[in-house]
Amino acid sequence: MPSVKHSSEYSEKFNIFLSFLAENKFLHIIIWKFFDRMGETMDRVKKMIHTDYAYRSGLSGQNVTVAVMDTGIVAHPDFEDRIIYFHDFCNGRKEMYDDNGHGTHVSGIIAGNGKMSEQYLKDTAHKVRIYSGVAPKCRIIMLKVLDENGNGNTKKVLDAVMWVKENRERYHIKILNISVGMLPGAGVEEQRKLLYAMNCGMQGSWSLPLQEITDQKKIR
């Protein structure tokens, strides 16, 4: 499998952000409480969909690859080495990056393993990971189809779907997550063609000519 290049630009920005937080204790507390609340929400959602039953049954996402079409991804410690491929359909950059943040957030919900929330249980020497994603052992492929503002167009989405169709066996892709929707300006016919093409693509029978779907409509 090809190696994933990390963006030094975004790693540097993240380190600057951490240094800024270290010098601003009050802001650090506010941000920590915000992310702690988000973690509690994620934990509540996992209970609602009964992930505990899946985990007891030995299901954790291991040996499963999830392709995510979004704004990109950065190498958060909770992903460890499970980001196995990155492709930029927006700017053609080779290194992994996320200039919006949404793609990293979505990938964390899917595959974060909770490493950064690891804590000791009270009065014990046993560590637990408080907050993690739904499938904490799955692999991630990030296909960047949305720009820094979260906008994209149907052709980029279809190009990415075609990539998944052509590479799903090579990378053992079992799930495709597309966290986008079409803006009101997109025509009904365009929406129909897009959904139809995706359905055919995932079933391995691409019968709709891609030339019919080349409008530069924004999606989100």
N, C-alpha and C positions, 0 to 999 in steps of 0.2 A: 504494500500500500504506500502511496506517496506520503512524504512527510508534510506536516502542516507548519507553515511559516508563521511566526508570531510577529505582530507589529510592534516594533520598539517604540514608535510614536505614542501608542496608547498605553503601553507599559510605563513609559516615562510620565505621562499625564496622570496615571493612577497613583504612582509613587508620590508625585507632587500633591495630589489630593490627600493621600494618607498623612503626609507631613503637615499639611494645612490643618487637618483634623487634630493632630497631636498638639498643635499650638493653640487650638480653640476648643477648650474643654466643654463649654456650654453647647456649641454646635455639635460636637461629638456625641453628647448625651442625647440631643434631639434626634439626630440621624440614627443612632443606635436604637432608640425607642421605636422609630418609624419602621426600621427593618425587623425589629423584634415583633412588632405587631403584624407585619407581613408574614413572618415565619409562623406565627400563631394561626393566621388564616390558612396557610398552606397545610399545616398540621390538621386543622379542622376539616378541610376538604378531603384529605387522605382518609380520615375516619369515615366521612360520608360515603366514599366509594369503596370502603372496606379493603384498603390495601393490606391491612394486617392479615387478612385471610390469605391473600396472594402470597405474602412473605412467608407465612407458615407453611404454605404449599410448595415453597422453594422457588417462587417466581419473583425475580428482581430485575428483569431486563437483561440478564447476562446472555451474551451471544446474540443479542438482538440489536440491529442498527435502526435508528430513527433519523430520517431526513427531515430537516427543518427549513422551510422557506420563510425568510424574515429579513431583518436588517443587518445580520451578521452576528458575530460572537467573539468574545475575548476569553482568554485562558484563566478563568476563575479556578482557584484550588479545588473547588467541589467537583470539577470535571476531571481532575487528574489528567491522565493521558488518553481519555476516551473520546476526544474530538479527533476523528480520523481523517476528515477531509473538509476542505473549505473551497468554495467556488464563488467568485464575485461576478454576478451577471450585470451589475450596475456600472462599475468603474474599471473592471478588468484587473484589479490589483491581486497580487499573488499572496501577500501575507494576510493572516487572519486578523480581522478588526470588526468593530461594531461602532459606527458613528452615530447611533441613535440610542442603543441600550435595550430596545425591546426584544431583539433576538436572543440576547444573553439571558434576559429575564425569563422568556419562554423556555429556553433550553434548561434553565435551572429548575423550573417547574417539572420538566420532563425527567431530567437526568442528574440533577445535583445530588451528591451523596451525603451532604450535611457535615463534611469534614470541618468546616469553619465554625460550626455550632457545637462541636464536641465538648462535653462537660462531664465532670465526675458526678455520679449519683451521690446524693447527700449521705455523708458518714460512711462512704464506701470507697474502694479503690477502683471501682468499675466505671469505665467511661461509656457514655451514650452520645449518639448524634441526635440532637434535639430536632433539627429541621432538615428535611431532605426532600428531593423530588419523588415523583411517583415510581419511576423505574431507575433506582440509583446505580445500577450496574450496566445500563445500556450504553451503546456507542452513539455518537452524534455526528451527523454530516450536516454542515451548514451551507445552504445555498442562498446567497445574498441577492434578493430580488427587490428589496425596498431601500430607498436612499436615506440620508440623514434626517429627513422630515417624515419618514414613514410612507413615502409615496412610491409608486411603481407603475408599470403598465402591463397589459395583458400579454404582450409578446414575451417579455422577460419571464413572466410566470410560466408560460407555455414552454419556453426554452428550458426552464428548470425542470418542469414535469417530464419533458422529453429526456433530459439527462438522467432522471431517476429511472425512467422506463428502460433506458439502455444500460444502466449500471446497477440495477437492483440486485441481480444475482452475484455480481462481482463483490459487492459490499454487504450482501445479506440484509438488504433493506426490507424491513417488514412493515414499517409505518411511515407515512408521510404526513407531517404536520404543516398546515398552511394557515397561519394566523393573519389572513387578509380578508377584506371584503371589498365590494365594488362601491364606488361613490355613486350618488344619485344621477350624475350625468351620464353614466354608462347605459347604453340602450339595452332593452330587454333581449333583443336578438343576440347582442354581443355576450350578455350574461349566459344565455342559453348555450351558445357555442362553446364558451369557456368551460362551463360545467360538463358539457357533453364530451369535450376533448379530454378533460381530466379523467373522467370516468373511463373512457376508452383507453387512455394511456395506461391507467393503473391495471386494466384488465388485459393489456398486451395486444390490443387490436385497434391501432390508431387508424381509423378509417376517414376522419375528417381532414381535408387538406388544410395545412397550417397557413397557407396563403390567405385563407378566408378570415383569419383572426390576426390582423396586424395593426389594428387601431391603437393609437397611443393613449388610450384612456387611462386615467389614474385609478389605482385600486388601493384599498387600505384594509 
